Amino acid sequence: MKLLITAAVLSATILTAPAMALSIDTSNLTRTLTFPSPITEPVTQDQVKPAK
């Protein structure tokens, strides 16, 4: 079983090596996340009161 797994890994590595050598551009597979800038709000002492 160990020999079978080793052979499978080595053959997969050999078969995928040409595809990795092509260096296919994968930068467009996921979107770039952008976040809006936070809105600054004035904080006053009377605005929020903790519950007792």
mmCIF file of the C-alpha atoms, coordinates in Angstrom:
data_MODEL
# 
_entry.id   MODEL 
# 
loop_
_atom_site.group_PDB 
_atom_site.id 
_atom_site.type_symbol 
_atom_site.label_atom_id 
_atom_site.label_alt_id 
_atom_site.label_comp_id 
_atom_site.label_asym_id 
_atom_site.label_entity_id 
_atom_site.label_seq_id 
_atom_site.pdbx_PDB_ins_code 
_atom_site.Cartn_x 
_atom_site.Cartn_y 
_atom_site.Cartn_z 
_atom_site.occupancy 
_atom_site.B_iso_or_equiv 
_atom_site.pdbx_formal_charge 
_atom_site.auth_seq_id 
_atom_site.auth_comp_id 
_atom_site.auth_asym_id 
_atom_site.auth_atom_id 
_atom_site.pdbx_PDB_model_num 
ATOM 1  C CA . MET A 1 1  ? 0.000   0.000  0.000   1.00 0.00 ? 1  MET A CA 1 
ATOM 2  C CA . LYS A 1 2  ? 2.846   2.355  0.849   1.00 0.00 ? 2  LYS A CA 1 
ATOM 3  C CA . LEU A 1 3  ? 4.461   1.627  -2.520  1.00 0.00 ? 3  LEU A CA 1 
ATOM 4  C CA . LEU A 1 4  ? 1.180   2.363  -4.316  1.00 0.00 ? 4  LEU A CA 1 
ATOM 5  C CA . ILE A 1 5  ? 0.795   5.760  -2.623  1.00 0.00 ? 5  ILE A CA 1 
ATOM 6  C CA . THR A 1 6  ? 4.413   6.657  -3.360  1.00 0.00 ? 6  THR A CA 1 
ATOM 7  C CA . ALA A 1 7  ? 3.985   5.693  -7.018  1.00 0.00 ? 7  ALA A CA 1 
ATOM 8  C CA . ALA A 1 8  ? 0.770   7.726  -7.280  1.00 0.00 ? 8  ALA A CA 1 
ATOM 9  C CA . VAL A 1 9  ? 2.374   10.832 -5.773  1.00 0.00 ? 9  VAL A CA 1 
ATOM 10 C CA . LEU A 1 10 ? 5.448   10.587 -7.988  1.00 0.00 ? 10 LEU A CA 1 
ATOM 11 C CA . SER A 1 11 ? 3.405   10.047 -11.140 1.00 0.00 ? 11 SER A CA 1 
ATOM 12 C CA . ALA A 1 12 ? 1.100   12.954 -10.288 1.00 0.00 ? 12 ALA A CA 1 
ATOM 13 C CA . THR A 1 13 ? 4.137   15.172 -9.719  1.00 0.00 ? 13 THR A CA 1 
ATOM 14 C CA . ILE A 1 14 ? 5.658   14.185 -13.038 1.00 0.00 ? 14 ILE A CA 1 
ATOM 15 C CA . LEU A 1 15 ? 2.379   14.696 -14.905 1.00 0.00 ? 15 LEU A CA 1 
ATOM 16 C CA . THR A 1 16 ? 1.654   18.127 -13.397 1.00 0.00 ? 16 THR A CA 1 
ATOM 17 C CA . ALA A 1 17 ? 5.174   19.494 -13.792 1.00 0.00 ? 17 ALA A CA 1 
ATOM 18 C CA . PRO A 1 18 ? 4.607   20.728 -17.379 1.00 0.00 ? 18 PRO A CA 1 
ATOM 19 C CA . ALA A 1 19 ? 1.428   22.530 -16.331 1.00 0.00 ? 19 ALA A CA 1 
ATOM 20 C CA . MET A 1 20 ? 3.290   24.276 -13.516 1.00 0.00 ? 20 MET A CA 1 
ATOM 21 C CA . ALA A 1 21 ? 6.101   25.207 -15.895 1.00 0.00 ? 21 ALA A CA 1 
ATOM 22 C CA . LEU A 1 22 ? 3.650   27.112 -18.096 1.00 0.00 ? 22 LEU A CA 1 
ATOM 23 C CA . SER A 1 23 ? 3.078   29.503 -15.183 1.00 0.00 ? 23 SER A CA 1 
ATOM 24 C CA . ILE A 1 24 ? -0.577  30.073 -15.940 1.00 0.00 ? 24 ILE A CA 1 
ATOM 25 C CA . ASP A 1 25 ? -1.835  33.393 -14.582 1.00 0.00 ? 25 ASP A CA 1 
ATOM 26 C CA . THR A 1 26 ? -4.225  32.683 -11.718 1.00 0.00 ? 26 THR A CA 1 
ATOM 27 C CA . SER A 1 27 ? -4.571  36.237 -10.417 1.00 0.00 ? 27 SER A CA 1 
ATOM 28 C CA . ASN A 1 28 ? -8.027  36.667 -11.963 1.00 0.00 ? 28 ASN A CA 1 
ATOM 29 C CA . LEU A 1 29 ? -9.557  33.644 -10.204 1.00 0.00 ? 29 LEU A CA 1 
ATOM 30 C CA . THR A 1 30 ? -10.457 35.578 -7.064  1.00 0.00 ? 30 THR A CA 1 
ATOM 31 C CA . ARG A 1 31 ? -11.666 39.115 -6.706  1.00 0.00 ? 31 ARG A CA 1 
ATOM 32 C CA . THR A 1 32 ? -9.653  41.743 -4.891  1.00 0.00 ? 32 THR A CA 1 
ATOM 33 C CA . LEU A 1 33 ? -11.436 42.707 -1.710  1.00 0.00 ? 33 LEU A CA 1 
ATOM 34 C CA . THR A 1 34 ? -11.792 46.411 -1.064  1.00 0.00 ? 34 THR A CA 1 
ATOM 35 C CA . PHE A 1 35 ? -13.317 47.871 2.051   1.00 0.00 ? 35 PHE A CA 1 
ATOM 36 C CA . PRO A 1 36 ? -14.820 51.341 2.387   1.00 0.00 ? 36 PRO A CA 1 
ATOM 37 C CA . SER A 1 37 ? -13.156 53.784 4.691   1.00 0.00 ? 37 SER A CA 1 
ATOM 38 C CA . PRO A 1 38 ? -14.927 54.072 8.059   1.00 0.00 ? 38 PRO A CA 1 
ATOM 39 C CA . ILE A 1 39 ? -17.057 57.135 8.681   1.00 0.00 ? 39 ILE A CA 1 
ATOM 40 C CA . THR A 1 40 ? -15.868 59.162 11.610  1.00 0.00 ? 40 THR A CA 1 
ATOM 41 C CA . GLU A 1 41 ? -18.692 60.133 13.924  1.00 0.00 ? 41 GLU A CA 1 
ATOM 42 C CA . PRO A 1 42 ? -18.329 62.469 16.848  1.00 0.00 ? 42 PRO A CA 1 
ATOM 43 C CA . VAL A 1 43 ? -18.475 60.661 20.155  1.00 0.00 ? 43 VAL A CA 1 
ATOM 44 C CA . THR A 1 44 ? -20.068 62.420 23.052  1.00 0.00 ? 44 THR A CA 1 
ATOM 45 C CA . GLN A 1 45 ? -20.392 61.346 26.629  1.00 0.00 ? 45 GLN A CA 1 
ATOM 46 C CA . ASP A 1 46 ? -24.205 61.521 26.557  1.00 0.00 ? 46 ASP A CA 1 
ATOM 47 C CA . GLN A 1 47 ? -24.629 59.446 23.397  1.00 0.00 ? 47 GLN A CA 1 
ATOM 48 C CA . VAL A 1 48 ? -24.134 55.979 24.897  1.00 0.00 ? 48 VAL A CA 1 
ATOM 49 C CA . LYS A 1 49 ? -24.948 55.058 28.476  1.00 0.00 ? 49 LYS A CA 1 
ATOM 50 C CA . PRO A 1 50 ? -24.131 51.563 29.771  1.00 0.00 ? 50 PRO A CA 1 
ATOM 51 C CA . ALA A 1 51 ? -27.011 49.558 31.211  1.00 0.00 ? 51 ALA A CA 1 
ATOM 52 C CA . LYS A 1 52 ? -26.911 48.989 34.945  1.00 0.00 ? 52 LYS A CA 1 
# 
